[in-house]
């Protein structure tokens, strides 16, 4: 009897062990399959934070840039080089803002691959167009202040118009390869605006853009340093309090534009190089990829603030632009349109920056 009992227990134990082993093996396969089909790099806090910030930036940018375009096209009927650059800058900022609703809708979600590629490319096209137009405005102002007696081609309307076409052409040419980029069947590729592996050509274009940005940044800092130095030197020879206050205010304005440019764009381009290296597996650590993904999205979000800060700069740094905005809000835009000196006022409003 005891022998039969022992045999029964032994059989039961073996059966349970076999079933348990099969169950564990089955669960392991499911877990392995789930890990294979899922994206290991997660959005975390980005999934709720970015839609909130992008919604705010989008709303403010749309209103501000539409108003800026209204003022630059209706009230500034006399075109100048700076007015042409500002019009295109406002267009670039406005188009970038139109990309944000898609980033809000598809944040941490799957989307159509072609749609994600087009919106992503369009977003970066307008961001770099804004950077280049800001650089052209800075160059124009630098030449007018440092060498006021010389006339350069950059100051002519025809040359400025051609320069804007070149800016758009360069950005479109750099973005087109991303629209036809071959996509491997990677888990993370199913998510819009997410960390994705890149090919060598895409990586080269991205790294070239980073280098080009820092070249423009160097020129940007140089221009405003020279402008500040000349304004400071001019203020030392002035004894009247009001004249001295105006000079000091002009110097502070130069720093405001430079600071906003640095705060919005420098963090993104500092992160961009290691992020691209992670996309081509030069940086292969999963933990580093996760960290770079979160950091890249945060500094990219910071860069979008420039689209709504550019019109704010015009408003606070220019009395003429401020008057135009206030008259527009109050429904008195015709007062500015009928102003005989509207061309001079517009030109003054942007050269004060």
Secondary structure, DSSP 4 states (H G I P E B T S, - for coil): -HHHHHHHHHHHHHHHHHHHHHHHHHHHHHHHHHHHHS-SS--TTHHHHHHHHHHHHHHHHHHHHHHHHHIIIII--S--HHHHHHHHHHHHHHHHHHHHHHHHHTTTSB--HHHHHHHHHHHHHHHHHHHHHHHHHHHHHHHHHHSTT---GGGSHHHHHHHHHHHHHHHHHHHHHHHT------GGGGBTTS-----HHHHHHHHHHHHHHHHHHHHHHHHHHHHHHHHHHHHHT---HHHHHHHHHHHHHHHHHHHHHHHHHHHHHHHHHHHHHHHTTSS--HHHHHHHHHHHHHHHHHHHTHHHHHHHHHHHH-HHHHHHHHHHHTT-HHHHHT-TTHHHHHHHHHHT-
